[in-house]
Amino acid sequence: MDAAPTWANPGGNGIVTMLSMSVDNRRTARPAVDGDSAPRPIRRRPKNRRAQIAAASAAAFGALGYHGVSMEDIASGLGISSAALYRHFPSKYALFREELLRVGTAMTDSVRLQDEAHEWSPERRLRHVVRAVAKAVIDNRATVTLVRWEVRYLEEPDQRILAEQQSTVLDALGAELRSLRPELDLDDVRVLRGAMLSVLTSIADHHATLPAKALVQLLDSVCWTLAQAELPPAAPDPAPAAAADIPESFKHELLLRKAVELFHERGYPNVSVEEIATAAGLSAASAVYRFYRGKADLLAAAFRRAADRVSAAIGPAVASAPSPEAAMSVLIERYVAGSFAERALTFVYYTEFQHVPAEERAVLRNIQRLNVDEWAKLVRDVRGDLTAAETRFLVHAAFALVVDLGRSFGAEPIASQLRVRRLMEITLFGRPVSAH
């Protein structure tokens, strides 16, 4: 089984607004007659209350993270009392767990083929599975975000259940891929099925919209091109240059690096300013405040640097390249190289965005949106058959591939930079770029 579940928020792509659902199902008693008091509204408990709670909690957890939401927040968003919420779920964790495992079950159910499927062609079976998974993701988009980025807050036995559910989906994709392409070795199957699942679940990383039917068709098309991909031979990446030592006088840089490492290892809510100070060799937490207002400020500074790195590459690439496709090739190479060099920051960017101060979130979202739009415009210049909305989905899917394959395979040669670049090209253009 591959590594951690890869089911979708790069925070830079937007924040889900907590659902505010009316549960005002009221009927008025008989009309008032002389001598009666005014009619009293009769509150009816809706039959789908648990479904309402699930939808509201998924939106809230997706917006603020598991640690950023209380049962009172969810109850308030639903217009009910906390006591009413506790009648359905004994704790926030119980609600969180049930929602994640429910979606895991929906995903595994989606890949089960009917009995007559053994008579279908390998292409039809694979595309049927892909479309079924796509529909399950679309139907549960908010909760898939949690499965992708908040799963570490599940207790270990529940993480194992979810990992088994993911394995079932990956195995189904892999089995149909092997049937279609029996010449593939096991490692190539693992990479391609992981890339396909990443594309399918990447829609939970952002809030761009398409009609469901069009979105299923787009995801199916991308996965079909990935299924036919010819990957470069697996080979280790060149040894990365050793990270430069940070001079003692550059404590602000050291704090940034150590903070990101700790956030990656343990999650932002579980790291204190004191621990960041200790990791950076400072004698007390108070020393951190000479450079940053707090750990949220550290997080924002790291994210701003990452976003600016992507932005800064666009202008020179477009100006120096002879064509939009060539410019995209340069951008893909630089994006993959930067992400591989800073794997921890890439992962933290997706998992901890909700902890950035609100005003900084707005700035980062705007930068991210502009970056995606610039990439999407270049893709559209090459693929005139796609709409602006479709190309934005493809760009988000290509970005997701980098982080998902990185956390699934780490530094394994089967997910080298060259191979990840090839998969990004195929996702964006439907084929490798002409330079290959």
N, C-alpha and C positions, 0 to 999 in steps of 0.2 A: 504494500500500500504506500502511495506517495505521501508526502509530508502533510502539513497542516491543511485543513479544509480551505478550498479556494473559492467557495461560493460567495461577493461584492460587497468605504466611502472615501474616494480620495476627498478629503474634506474640501480641497480646492474646487470641487465641482458643485458645491451648493449644500445647503442644509435643509433637510425635510422639516416642514412646519408641523408641529404636533397636531394631530387630528382633533378637531373640536366638533363632536358629534352630538346632535340633539337626541335626547332620550325622553322627549316631552310627550310621549304617547298618552294623551289624556282624553277622557270622554267626560262630557258634562252629564250629571244626573238629571233626573226628570226636571222639567221647567218649574220655576218657583210659582207658588200660588199664594193667595193672601194668607198671611200669618206664618209662611215659611221663611226661613233664613235664605240667604243667597245660595244658589246651587254650589256644591263643593266639587272641585275637579277630582276625578278618580284616576290615580296613577296606575297604569298597567305596566308590569315588568315585561319588556320586549322578549320575545322568544329567542332572539339571536343575541342576547346580551353578551355571552362569552365571545362571540365573533366580533362584536363591537369593541370589547375590551382588548382582544388580540390585535385588532387593527390600530387602535389608539396607542397601545403599548409599543407596537412595532415602530410607528411613526415617532413616538417620543424617544425611544431608545436610539433610533437611527439619527435623530437630531442632536441628542445631548449625550449619548453614550450610556452604557449600563449604570455607571456610577453617578451620572448627572441627573438621573430621574428617580423620583420617589413615587410611592403608591399614591400619595396625595396629589402629585402632579397628574398622574393618569386619571384618577377619579375626577379631578377638577376639569380636565379636558373632556370627560364624558358627561359632566353635569350631574354626577352622582356623589354620594358620600363615600368616604374611605371605608366606613363600615360595610357598605353595600359591595364595595370592591373586594374586601376581605372575605365576604361570604362565598365568592367564587374562587379566590386564590389566597392561600394562607400567607404568602410572602411575595416580595418582588422577585426573588429568585425563582419561585415556583412558576410565576407568570413568564419570566424570561425563558426558563428551561422549556416549558410547554410550547411556547411559540417557536423556538428554534427547532425542536425535535419534530414538531408538526410539519414544518416546512421540509425538514430532512426526509420525513416519510412521504410527503407529496412528491419530492424529487425521485425517490426510489420507486414509487408507484408509477411514475411517468415513463420509466424505461422498460416496463414489463410489456413484452410483445404478445399479441393474441396468438392463439394456436395456429391459425392459418398463415402466420408470418413466415413459417419455414419454407413456404412455397414462393416467397418473394425473392427478387434479386437482391444481391448484397447492397447495391446502391439504395434501393427502396427501403430496406430495413434500416440502414444507417440514417437516412434522411428522416425516416419516421421517428427514430429515437431522438434525433437532434431537435425536430420540431416539437416533440412532446416535452422535452426538457425546456425548450424555449418558452412554451406556453406556461409551464409550471413556474418558471422564473418570473414571467410577466405578471402572472396572477398573484405572486407573493413578493413583489419587487422590494418593498420596504423591509421585509424580514430577511430576505437574502442578503441585504446590507449587513445585518447583524451576524448572519452566519459567516460572512466573509471577514468581518473586522472586529467583532466583539466576542468571538467564540472562546477566547482565552479566559473569559470570566465564567464559563461553565465549570462545574466541578469535574474532576478527572473521570469518574465513571460516565458522566454525560458527554464529555468530550469523546470518549471511546465510542459511544453509541453514534454520535454524529459522524465520526471518522469512518465508521463502518457503513453508514448511509452514503457518504461520499464515495467510498470505495465501490459500492454497488453501482453508482452512476458511472464512475470511471471505467469499471469493468465492462459495463454494457457498451459504452462507446468503444472501448478497446476491442471487444469481441467482434463487433460489426466492422471495425476498421481492419482487423486481421482477416476477416472473411472477404472484404473488398480487395485488400492488398496483402496476400499471403507472403509476399517476398520481404515484407518489412521485418526487421529484427525487433526484439522485445523493447529495447531502449527507445527506438524510434516511435513505436506504438505508444509508449508512456509519454513521450514528449508531445506527440500530436494529439492524443486524447486530452492531455492537460491543457494544451492550447485551445482546443475546442470548448472545453468546459469553462475556461477563462473568458473566452469571447461571449459565451452564453450568459454567464453571470455578471459580466462587466456592466450590464445595463443598470445594476444596482449601485454603481459608483457615481451616478450623475442623475440629473433630472430632465434631460432632453426628452422630447416626446415624439412619438410616431403612432399612428393607428396600429392596433395589435396585429392585424393581418400583415401589414407592410413590414412591421418589425420582425415577425416570425420569418417572413421571406428573406429579409436582409440577413438575419442571423444564420438561417439555413444556407444561404449562398456563401457566406464567409466560411462556415464550417466545412462545406463541401470543397472549397478551394484548399483549405488546410488539410483535409483528408487526402488530397491528391499531391500534397507538397513533396518535392524532392529536397531533402535536407542535405547540407554540406556534411562531409564526414565529421564524426565527433572527434574533437581534439581539444586539449587544454588551452585555455587562453594564455597568452604570454604573462609571465609573472608581473604583477602590478608593481609599480614603483613604490618603494617604502614610503609610508606616510611621513611627511616632514615633521621633525620635532618642533613643538611650539615653544618659542622663547619664553622665559619666565615673565618677561614684561608684557606678554600677550595673554594675560589671564582670561580676558573676555573670549578669546578663541578657544582656549582649553575648556572653559566652562561650557561653551556651546557643544564641543565634541563629546565631553563626558555626559552632559545632560541627554543628548540624543542616544548615546549608548545605553544609559540607564532606562530611558523611556522605552527603548526597543526591547530590552531584556525583561522589564517588569511591568510596563504600562505606566502611563503618566500619573494616574491617581495613586499609584503605589510608591512613588518616589518623592522624597522630601528635599527641600532646599539644603538641609544639613547634609544629606547624602551626596548631593551634587558637589557641595563645597569640599567634602572629604575626598571625593574621587578626583577633584581638581587640585588637591594638595593645599587647600585653604584651611586655615585654623578654625574658622567659625563661619556659620551661615551669614553673619552680618557682612562678611567680606564680599559675598555675592552681590549685595545690594549696592556696592560701589559701581557695578557694571550693568546690572539688570534690576528691574523693579520686582522681579519674582520669577518663579519657574514658568509661568505663562508667558512672560516676556521673553524668556529663553526659547521657548517653543516657537513663538512668533518670529523671532529673529532667524532661527534655523529654517523655518518654512519660507520666509521671505527670500532668503539666500537661494533656496532650491528653486523657487518660482522664477526669480530673476535670472538664474542660470539658463533655464529653458528659454526665457524671453530673449536673452542676449544673443542666443545662437541664431535666431530667425533672420534678422536683418542681414548679417554677413553671408549666410548661406544663400539667401535669395539673390543678393547682389552679385555674388561671385559665380553662381551656377548658370550654365547655359540654358537650362530648362526647368520647369517646375518639378519634374521627376528627379532630375539631378539634385535640385535643392532639397527635396524630401530625402533622398539617399544620404545626403550630408547630415541632415537633422536627425534621422534615425540613428546613424552611427554615433553622433555626439550624445543623443539621449540615452542610448544603451550604455555607452562608456561611462557617462556620468552616473547613471543609476547603479551600475555594477560597482563603481568606485565608492559609492555611498549607499550601500544596501540598507543599512540601519535607518538612515534618514528617509529613504524612499518608502520603507514600510511604515515608519512613524507618521509620515505625511498622510498616509491613508487612514491610519487608525486613531489619531489623536487630534484631528482638526477641530473638533467641537470644543476643545479646551483652550483654543486661542481666544483672546479677548474679542468681543463682538466687533469693535471698530476695525481691528486688524483682519478679522475674518472677511469683512466686506472688501477690503483692499486685496486680499489674497484671492478671493473669488473672482474679482474683476481681472486680475492678472491671469488666472487660470482660464477664464472664459476667453480672453483675448488670445492666449496661446493656442487653445483648441481651435478657435475660429481661423487663425492664421494657418495652422496645419490643415484644417478642413478645406480652406480655399485652395491650397496647393493640390490636395487630392482631387478636388473638383475640377481643377484645370487639366488634370490628366484623365479623369473619369467623368466625362460630360453627361453620362447616363444617370448619375446619382444626384439627388437633391442635397441642399445644404444640410438639412436635418440628418439625412442618411450618412453623410460624410462625418458629421460630428459624432455619431454613434461609432463609426469605424475608428476615429482617432481615439476615443475613450477605450475602445476594445484593444487597440494597439498598445496604449499605455498600460492597461491592465495585464497584458501578456508579460510585460517585463517584470512586474512585481510578483505575479503569480508563479511564473516559472522560476524566478529567483528563490522564492520561499519554499517551493516544492523540491528543487534540485540543488540549490546552493551553487557551489563551484564545480559540480559534476560536468565533465566535458560534453555530455549529451545536451546540456543547456548552455553552451558557450555563447559568447557575444555574437559570433558569426551566425550561429543558428537562430538566436533570438532576433537578430536583425532580419534574417530571411523571413521569419514568421511574421514580423511586423510589416514587411513589404507586401507579403501575400495578403495579409489582413486589409491593408490600405488600398492596394492596387489590384487585388485578385490574381497577382502573379509576382515573381521577383522583379526588381527593377532591371532595366536593360543592361546596366553595368555588369550584371552577372551573366 
